[in-house]
Amino acid sequence: MIRGVVFFFSILAVIAVAQNVDHSREPATAVREEYLRAYNLHNADAVLALYADDAILMSEAGIFHGKPEIRKWLQFAFDQGSVLDNITPTREKSSETLAYGTGRTKRLVGKETHLGHYLIVMEKRNGQWVIVEHASLNAHE
Protein backbone atom coordinates (compact mmCIF):
# COMPACT_ATOMS: atom_id res chain seq x y z
CA MET A 1 0.00 0.00 0.00
CA ILE A 2 2.82 2.40 0.90
CA ARG A 3 4.50 1.63 -2.44
CA GLY A 4 1.27 2.53 -4.22
CA VAL A 5 1.01 5.85 -2.41
CA VAL A 6 4.68 6.66 -3.09
CA PHE A 7 4.20 5.68 -6.75
CA PHE A 8 1.14 7.92 -7.06
CA PHE A 9 2.85 10.96 -5.54
CA SER A 10 6.00 10.46 -7.59
CA ILE A 11 3.82 10.54 -10.70
CA LEU A 12 2.29 13.80 -9.50
CA ALA A 13 5.80 15.29 -9.20
CA VAL A 14 6.59 14.32 -12.78
CA ILE A 15 3.32 15.85 -13.89
CA ALA A 16 4.24 19.24 -12.48
CA VAL A 17 6.83 19.56 -15.26
CA ALA A 18 4.11 19.26 -17.90
CA GLN A 19 1.85 22.03 -16.57
CA ASN A 20 3.49 25.08 -18.14
CA VAL A 21 2.51 24.78 -21.82
CA ASP A 22 -0.98 25.57 -23.13
CA HIS A 23 -2.20 23.71 -26.22
CA SER A 24 -5.54 24.15 -27.94
CA ARG A 25 -6.17 20.39 -27.85
CA GLU A 26 -4.44 18.40 -25.20
CA PRO A 27 -3.11 14.92 -26.07
CA ALA A 28 -4.98 13.58 -23.03
CA THR A 29 -8.27 14.63 -24.62
CA ALA A 30 -7.69 12.53 -27.73
CA VAL A 31 -6.45 9.56 -25.69
CA ARG A 32 -9.42 9.82 -23.29
CA GLU A 33 -11.93 9.87 -26.14
CA GLU A 34 -10.33 6.91 -27.92
CA TYR A 35 -10.04 4.98 -24.64
CA LEU A 36 -13.76 5.44 -23.95
CA ARG A 37 -14.70 4.34 -27.47
CA ALA A 38 -12.42 1.29 -27.56
CA TYR A 39 -13.22 0.20 -23.98
CA ASN A 40 -16.96 0.24 -24.62
CA LEU A 41 -16.47 -1.85 -27.76
CA HIS A 42 -14.52 -4.28 -25.55
CA ASN A 43 -11.68 -3.95 -28.07
CA ALA A 44 -8.60 -4.81 -26.02
CA ASP A 45 -6.26 -4.34 -29.00
CA ALA A 46 -7.50 -0.78 -29.58
CA VAL A 47 -7.21 0.08 -25.88
CA LEU A 48 -3.72 -1.43 -25.68
CA ALA A 49 -2.64 0.57 -28.74
CA LEU A 50 -2.90 3.64 -26.49
CA TYR A 51 -0.25 2.25 -24.11
CA ALA A 52 3.53 2.09 -24.41
CA ASP A 53 4.92 -1.45 -24.44
CA ASP A 54 6.50 -0.78 -21.03
CA ALA A 55 3.49 0.99 -19.51
CA ILE A 56 2.51 0.47 -15.88
CA LEU A 57 -1.09 0.40 -14.69
CA MET A 58 -1.91 0.63 -11.01
CA SER A 59 -5.34 -0.27 -9.69
CA GLU A 60 -6.79 -1.73 -6.54
CA ALA A 61 -6.43 -5.12 -8.23
CA GLY A 62 -2.64 -4.70 -8.37
CA ILE A 63 0.17 -3.25 -10.43
CA PHE A 64 0.35 -4.41 -14.04
CA HIS A 65 3.60 -4.09 -16.01
CA GLY A 66 3.48 -4.04 -19.80
CA LYS A 67 0.75 -4.70 -22.34
CA PRO A 68 0.35 -8.45 -21.65
CA GLU A 69 -0.48 -7.81 -17.98
CA ILE A 70 -2.67 -4.79 -18.79
CA ARG A 71 -4.57 -7.01 -21.28
CA LYS A 72 -5.41 -9.39 -18.40
CA TRP A 73 -6.75 -6.44 -16.36
CA LEU A 74 -8.89 -5.34 -19.31
CA GLN A 75 -10.13 -8.84 -20.06
CA PHE A 76 -11.30 -9.30 -16.48
CA ALA A 77 -13.37 -6.08 -16.78
CA PHE A 78 -14.72 -7.07 -20.21
CA ASP A 79 -15.68 -10.53 -18.94
CA GLN A 80 -17.78 -8.81 -16.26
CA GLY A 81 -19.59 -6.82 -18.96
CA SER A 82 -18.03 -3.57 -17.75
CA VAL A 83 -18.74 -0.39 -19.74
CA LEU A 84 -17.62 3.15 -19.09
CA ASP A 85 -20.66 5.40 -18.75
CA ASN A 86 -18.37 8.41 -18.78
CA ILE A 87 -14.89 9.75 -18.21
CA THR A 88 -14.98 13.28 -16.82
CA PRO A 89 -11.65 15.09 -16.97
CA THR A 90 -10.57 17.36 -14.13
CA ARG A 91 -7.32 18.54 -15.67
CA GLU A 92 -5.45 17.84 -18.88
CA LYS A 93 -2.05 19.45 -19.54
CA SER A 94 0.96 18.86 -21.76
CA SER A 95 4.44 19.99 -22.69
CA GLU A 96 6.40 19.01 -25.79
CA THR A 97 7.05 15.44 -24.61
CA LEU A 98 4.95 14.83 -21.48
CA ALA A 99 1.22 15.06 -20.88
CA TYR A 100 -1.22 14.03 -18.21
CA GLY A 101 -4.90 13.78 -17.49
CA THR A 102 -6.83 13.40 -14.26
CA GLY A 103 -10.50 13.00 -13.57
CA ARG A 104 -13.39 10.78 -12.62
CA THR A 105 -14.95 7.71 -14.14
CA LYS A 106 -18.36 6.12 -13.95
CA ARG A 107 -18.31 2.45 -14.88
CA LEU A 108 -21.32 0.16 -15.10
CA VAL A 109 -21.04 -3.54 -14.32
CA GLY A 110 -24.47 -5.06 -14.70
CA LYS A 111 -26.72 -3.11 -12.33
CA GLU A 112 -23.78 -1.87 -10.23
CA THR A 113 -22.26 1.58 -10.64
CA HIS A 114 -18.55 1.99 -9.89
CA LEU A 115 -17.22 5.51 -9.41
CA GLY A 116 -13.51 6.10 -9.74
CA HIS A 117 -10.59 8.45 -10.16
CA TYR A 118 -7.87 8.20 -12.77
CA LEU A 119 -4.49 9.62 -13.59
CA ILE A 120 -2.73 9.00 -16.89
CA VAL A 121 0.76 10.12 -17.76
CA MET A 122 1.69 10.14 -21.43
CA GLU A 123 4.94 10.50 -23.27
CA LYS A 124 5.49 11.43 -26.89
CA ARG A 125 7.46 8.57 -28.46
CA ASN A 126 8.30 8.45 -32.16
CA GLY A 127 5.81 11.25 -32.77
CA GLN A 128 2.93 9.45 -31.03
CA TRP A 129 1.44 10.03 -27.58
CA VAL A 130 1.27 6.83 -25.50
CA ILE A 131 0.24 6.14 -21.93
CA VAL A 132 3.27 5.26 -19.81
CA GLU A 133 1.63 5.35 -16.36
CA HIS A 134 -2.03 4.85 -15.48
CA ALA A 135 -3.62 4.84 -12.04
CA SER A 136 -7.27 3.82 -11.79
CA LEU A 137 -8.78 3.79 -8.30
CA ASN A 138 -12.27 3.39 -6.90
CA ALA A 139 -13.77 6.52 -5.37
CA HIS A 140 -14.55 6.16 -1.70
CA GLU A 141 -16.82 9.09 -0.99
Sequence and secondary structure as in RCSB ss.txt:
>XXXX:A:sequence
MIRGVVFFFSILAVIAVAQNVDHSREPATAVREEYLRAYNLHNADAVLALYADDAILMSEAGIFHGKPEIRKWLQ
FAFDQGSVLDNITPTREKSSETLAYGTGRTKRLVGKETHLGHYLIVMEKRNGQWVIVEHASLNAHE
>XXXX:A:secstr
 HHHHHHHHHHHHHHHHGGGB  SS HHHHHHHHHHHHHHTT HHHHHTTEEEEEEEEETTEEEEHHHHHHHHHH
HHHHTT EEEEEEEEEEEE SSEEEEEEEEEEEETTEEEEEEEEEEEEEETTEEEEEEEEEEE   
